[in-house]
Amino acid sequence: IRENFEEELYRDNNMDHFQNRMFMGMEFDPTMIRIGAMNMILHGVENPQLQDVDALSEANTAFEEKATLVLANPPFKGSLDREAVDGKILSVVDSKKTELLFLALILKGLRMGGRAAVIVPDGVLFGSSKAHLQIRKELVDRQRLQAVISMPSGVFKPYAGVSTAVLLFTKTNSGGTDKVWFYDMAADGLSLDDKRAPIEANDIPDIIARFHQTESEQKRKRTDKSFFVPVEEIRSNKYDLSINRYKEMVYEEMVYEKPQVIIEQIEGLDKERAALLKQLKEMLI
């Protein structure tokens, strides 16, 4: 923000908003609240709005139609008691799974027209349970789902090796999804092992460029790294949002030698092996 909007930021009314209202968070672990507050202060936010509250509970009344933008990496594979979850969240998705509940929380917290980019485990994209289908229908039919960016397993190593994706959507409460943009990301500029060392391969600049040039994406084929899928096709596939459901694979035809040629090659290798074995025996005698 400081790099790109320095002039606007230092106007009095904007600076007051930046320091006192722009950033908010919820956490029920006091230690994490202190760490989060210190992190914000070190980055120039003097009065971050951090509340000691369970984000998914009814006590979290502050985060309702507040945010214009949410960037989130919610907890994966967690499970909560249904009784502890806010009824407004359960009305969107009736589940105990945290990865589904946090999507509903984000929708609760967004203002109308607010946007979100949320990292989810791949299971959210194709899970067959009633709750999985419920949240995907919510995003596709009631909100505006814009993009699904599939990420390779390993981007969160050494902490987790699970495959993930980024969902980009806008809160409308009236639909608006006519097509969804898919991108099959293969590299993020770092190796996909535990070391996460820098490498040359990096799809992120291409993702950003293509996301902002959707007109040129209209003609992309299903064999490309990115392409559009009409919403009708997504609905007909039980709202499956996994890229492998729609991507067309190109298989290269393998050309093999004739069997007779392969046999002759094997015989030649056998002769070489026999000659080497004979030399070894002579050296030992």
Secondary structure, 3 states (H helix, E strand, C coil): CCCCCHHHHCCHHHHHHHHHCCCEEECCCHHHHHHHHHHHHHCCCCCCEEECCCCCCCCCCCCCCCEEEEEECCCCCCECCHHHCCHHHHCCCCCCEHHHHHHHHHHHHEEEEEEEEEEEECHHHHCCCHHHHHHHHHHHHHCEEEEEEEECCCCCCCCCCCCEEEEEEECCCCCCCCEEEEEECCCEEECCCCCCCEEEEECHHHHHHHHCCHHHHCCCCCCCCEEEEEHHHHHHCCCCCCHHHCCCCCCCCCCCCCHHHHHHHHHHHHHHHHHHHHHHHHHHC
